[in-house]
Structures are given as structure tokens and as C-alpha cells.
């Protein structure tokens, strides 16, 4: 996470069937073998028949041959996994890294209807990774308040048709420029926040401003990239030393 060292994890979450897929009795195209391996295009269950009381397997030789390709990842979550479990395994450790001075990023990526927005934002009964991560961040900030002063500001941007919009103020398009700190968004003002519950209100406000178009796979598809960033300025109360770090949580659309 510093210098030439990188620390990247690739995590796969397999979502359950949705209502339309259940109604159409669609076949399973991925199968979770264990907590790090997926099987793509697995065999379908063979038909069965019995001869003299013994089960026999029947294979239709006219069926196409399945690819049965297995791939390994850092972590594979099956359809029963909750947002809370994914948070504990994947993004909770990032909070400590951020407060130790490292910039960190979380990307969710996949086709529309894959469950990216649900994973990041969740719903009223099942909070997503963004809220769960911010809640832990504020808990750790409170635990360190005696030795450090923390200033937290957030931004929530949408990238759609190569235009950048501020979802919190519904303004834009904003211009990008490059300086010694990298690519920055001109005119972007961070919104100070002081609790994870306050964040929920901002996310609700921002999501209502996201560009949405219905698709065959998802009637409420968000057709834009959404970039939520947390900027933290940490000041050592004893020495006055300041350090600024950033946590990015990004919902990417194919």
C-alpha cells in the first residue's frame, strides 16, 4: 500500500435469482465451489431413471458440452451472504488502513441488475457497505479523539455520458483538471459530516439525483457511475502534524 507495494483483493459476490429468473426457470451459469473458487457454465443435473430399483443416470448426447471453467479469486461469497458479512470481510479492514494514513478504494463492477447498488447502498432493513464502513469509521474516530482531531468531508459525484455532476447539490457539469495532486474536480466543495446517520440522508438525497433508465434486466437501473469519496484531515493534538487521506467507494456500470 506504499511505494511499489500494492494490495488489491478481487472479491466475487453471487447474487440469488431474481423474480423474473425464477418465473422463467433459467439455468444456473455460475456455481460456488468454495470460498475462493467459482465454476462457470457448470453441467446441468442429469435426468434420472430407475432400472430394477437402482437409480441410473441418463445423459442426453444431443445437449451441448458445458465449458465448466473454474476460476479462483481472493474471496467468493455465495447468494446467502449478507452485506454485513461482506463488510466484515472486505471493507472493515480498510478503515484501519485509512486512519493509518493510506488512501483506499472500493469498486463494485458488473452488468446491470447484478446487485452492485444494493451491495453499496443496501436498503432500510439491510444497510450497504457505504453506511457500514462510515459507521465504523466514526466509531474509530471517536476512540482516537483524545490524541487526534478529525475533519471529515464527503463528495458524491455521478459520471454519465462523460459529464461529471455533483449529486449532493444537483449541479454540473463540473470540469476536471490535473495538478500536482492528480486529477481533481474544479469547484467541488466537500460536505462536512459528523455521523454515519447524517451520511444516510446525504446518500438518499444523492441517489434521487442519479440518472436512471429502465432495462430488460432492471426496472430501476442506475445507468451512471457513482463516486462517493470521504476526505479525512487528521491533526495530531500534541505535535500539530496534519495528514489528509481519502476513501473512495465507487459504483461502476458496464
URSULTA-V730584 format. One record per residue. RES is the residue in one small letter. SS is DSSP state (helix for helix, strand for strand, loop for the rest). OMEGA is omega as a letter, one per 30 degrees, with the letter a starting at -180 (none if undefined). D_FIRST is the distance of its C-alpha to the first C-alpha in whole Angstrom. Layout:
RES:SS:OMEGA:D_FIRST / RES:SS:OMEGA:D_FIRST
This chain:
x:loop:l:0 / x:loop:l:4 / x:loop:a:7 / x:loop:a:8 / x:loop:l:5 / x:loop:a:5 / x:loop:a:6 / x:loop:l:9 / x:loop:l:12 / x:loop:a:15 / x:strand:l:18 / x:strand:l:22 / x:strand:l:24 / x:loop:a:28 / x:loop:l:30 / x:loop:l:34 / x:loop:l:37 / x:loop:a:38 / x:helix:a:41 / x:helix:l:42 / x:helix:l:41 / x:helix:l:43 / x:helix:a:46 / x:loop:l:46 / x:loop:a:45 / x:loop:a:42 / x:loop:l:41 / x:loop:a:37 / x:loop:l:35 / x:strand:a:32 / x:strand:l:32 / x:strand:l:30 / x:strand:l:30 / x:strand:a:28 / x:loop:l:25 / x:loop:a:23 / x:strand:l:26 / x:strand:l:28 / x:strand:l:31 / x:strand:l:32 / x:loop:a:35 / x:loop:l:37 / x:loop:l:40 / x:loop:l:43 / x:loop:l:45 / x:loop:l:48 / x:strand:a:51 / x:strand:l:53 / x:strand:a:57 / x:strand:l:59 / x:strand:a:62 / x:loop:l:64 / x:loop:a:62 / x:strand:a:59 / x:strand:l:56 / x:strand:l:55 / x:strand:l:52 / x:strand:l:53 / x:loop:l:51 / x:loop:a:52 / x:loop:l:52 / x:loop:a:52 / x:loop:l:49 / x:loop:l:46 / x:loop:l:43 / x:loop:a:40 / x:loop:l:37 / x:loop:a:35 / x:strand:l:32 / x:strand:l:29 / x:strand:a:26 / x:strand:l:23 / x:loop:l:20 / x:loop:l:17 / x:strand:l:19 / x:strand:l:23 / x:strand:l:25 / x:loop:a:28 / x:loop:a:31 / x:loop:a:31 / x:loop:l:28 / x:loop:l:28 / x:helix:l:25 / x:helix:l:25 / x:helix:l:24 / x:helix:l:21 / x:helix:a:20 / x:helix:a:20 / x:helix:a:18 / x:helix:a:16 / x:helix:l:15 / x:helix:l:16 / x:helix:a:13 / x:helix:a:11 / x:helix:l:14 / x:helix:l:13 / x:helix:l:9 / x:helix:a:11 / x:helix:l:13 / x:loop:l:11 / x:loop:a:10 / x:loop:l:7 / x:loop:a:8 / x:strand:l:9 / x:strand:l:11 / x:strand:l:14 / x:strand:l:16 / x:strand:a:20 / x:strand:l:22 / x:strand:a:25 / x:loop:l:29 / x:loop:a:31 / x:loop:a:32 / x:loop:l:29 / x:loop:a:28 / x:helix:a:25 / x:helix:l:27 / x:helix:l:28 / x:helix:a:25 / x:helix:a:23 / x:helix:a:26 / x:strand:l:29 / x:loop:a:32 / x:loop:a:34 / x:loop:a:34 / x:loop:a:31 / x:strand:l:28 / x:loop:a:25 / x:helix:a:21 / x:helix:a:21 / x:helix:a:24 / x:helix:l:23 / x:helix:a:19 / x:helix:l:21 / x:helix:l:23 / x:helix:l:21 / x:helix:a:19 / x:helix:l:22 / x:helix:l:23 / x:helix:l:21 / x:helix:l:21 / x:helix:a:25 / x:helix:a:24 / x:loop:a:22 / x:loop:l:25 / x:loop:a:27 / x:loop:a:24 / x:strand:l:23 / x:strand:a:24 / x:strand:l:22 / x:strand:a:23 / x:strand:l:22 / x:strand:a:23 / x:strand:l:23 / x:strand:a:23 / x:strand:a:25 / x:strand:l:25 / x:strand:l:27 / x:strand:a:27 / x:strand:a:30 / x:loop:l:32 / x:loop:l:30 / x:strand:a:31 / x:strand:a:28 / x:strand:l:30 / x:strand:a:29 / x:loop:a:30 / x:loop:a:30 / x:loop:a:33 / x:loop:a:34 / x:strand:l:34 / x:strand:g:33 / x:strand:l:33 / x:strand:a:30 / x:loop:l:29 / x:strand:l:26 / x:strand:a:25 / x:strand:l:23 / x:strand:a:22 / x:loop:l:20 / x:loop:a:17 / x:strand:a:18 / x:strand:l:20 / x:strand:l:21 / x:strand:a:24 / x:loop:l:28 / x:loop:a:29 / x:loop:l:27 / x:loop:a:28 / x:loop:l:25 / x:strand:l:27 / x:strand:l:27 / x:loop:a:27 / x:loop:l:27 / x:loop:l:27 / x:helix:l:26 / x:helix:l:30 / x:helix:l:30 / x:helix:a:27 / x:helix:l:29 / x:helix:a:32 / x:helix:l:30 / x:helix:l:28 / x:helix:l:32 / x:helix:a:33 / x:helix:a:31 / x:helix:l:31 / x:loop:l:35 / x:loop:a:34 / x:loop:l:32 / x:loop:a:34 / x:strand:l:35 / x:loop:l:38 / x:loop:l:39 / x:loop:l:39 / x:loop:a:40 / x:loop:a:37 / x:loop:a:37 / x:loop:a:39 / x:loop:a:37 / x:loop:l:34 / x:strand:a:31 / x:loop:a:32 / x:loop:l:29 / x:strand:l:25 / x:strand:a:24 / x:strand:l:21 / x:strand:a:21 / x:strand:l:18 / x:strand:l:18 / x:strand:a:18 / x:strand:l:18 / x:strand:a:19 / x:strand:l:19 / x:strand:l:22 / x:strand:a:22 / x:loop:a:26 / x:loop:a:27 / x:loop:a:25 / x:loop:l:25 / x:loop:a:21 / x:strand:l:20 / x:strand:l:16 / x:strand:l:16 / x:strand:a:13 / x:strand:l:13 / x:strand:a:13 / x:strand:l:15 / x:strand:a:17 / x:strand:l:19 / x:strand:a:22 / x:strand:l:23 / x:strand:l:26 / x:loop:none:27
